[in-house]
Amino acid sequence: MLSALTLLSLSLVPAIAQHGPPAPGGKGAVGKISAISAASITVKNREGTASTFKISSSATFKLDGKAAKVSDLATGQFAMVVSTDGTTTTAINARTKMGPPPGGGPGGPPPDGGPGGPPPDGGFGGPPPDGGPDGPPPGEG
């Protein structure tokens, strides 16, 4: 079974691709938001170690994969804080709950039946319901 931190890491893959991973040397952080204000954010990792960062005036924010404001973030959400210097954040990517990102990331097909899942009408092939070019409707042949 996947740990909460593993699921968080998987759910933040799109954010990492857009903003890059935390800087080498552990200058960023991943964990649960334990405090947030317009000026700073504190996240605790799964071991309970807290990391606090000043929020840059040019920082970008995402919540559940969508553009957000710092006021949209809240304690209890899961976040990846990107920092180049270890004290100030340049990007915060947060999720309201653990799990794969919207759109069926690791662990499941997208809800529209795209790659990895059948269409919502139940399947592929077979005659069309109106008996079109593939043959008559079921029971009429």
C-alpha positions, 0 to 999 in steps of 0.5 A, a space after each residue: 500500500 502506498 504511503 501518504 507521502 508517496 501519494 502526495 509525490 505522485 499527485 504533484 508530478 505535474 506541478 514538478 514538471 511545470 515548476 521543477 523539483 525542490 532545489 538540490 540540498 533540500 531547499 524546498 519542502 513537501 508535506 502538510 500545511 500547518 500554518 499559512 498567511 500572506 507572508 509565510 507558509 509552514 509545512 510538516 513532513 511525515 516525520 513531523 519536521 516543520 519547514 517555514 518559508 517566506 512567501 515571495 511577492 512573485 510566488 505562484 500558487 496552484 490548488 488541485 492543479 489550478 491557478 490559485 491565490 495564497 488565500 485559497 490555501 489552508 492548513 491541512 492541505 498537502 503542499 510542495 513548496 519550491 524554494 531556490 534559497 531555502 528561506 523564500 518560496 517561489 511556488 506552492 503547489 497544494 492539494 486539498 486531499 491525497 490521491 492522484 491528480 484530477 484526470 486519472 493520473 497514476 492509478 486509474 483512467 480519466 473519467 471520460 474513458 480516455 486512454 486506459 478505460 472504456 468509453 462511458 457507454 460501456 464498450 467497443 465494437 458491436 452493432 450500433 443501436 440503430 442497426 447501421 453499417 455494422 448490422 441490424 440491431 440485436 434480436 433482428 438478424 
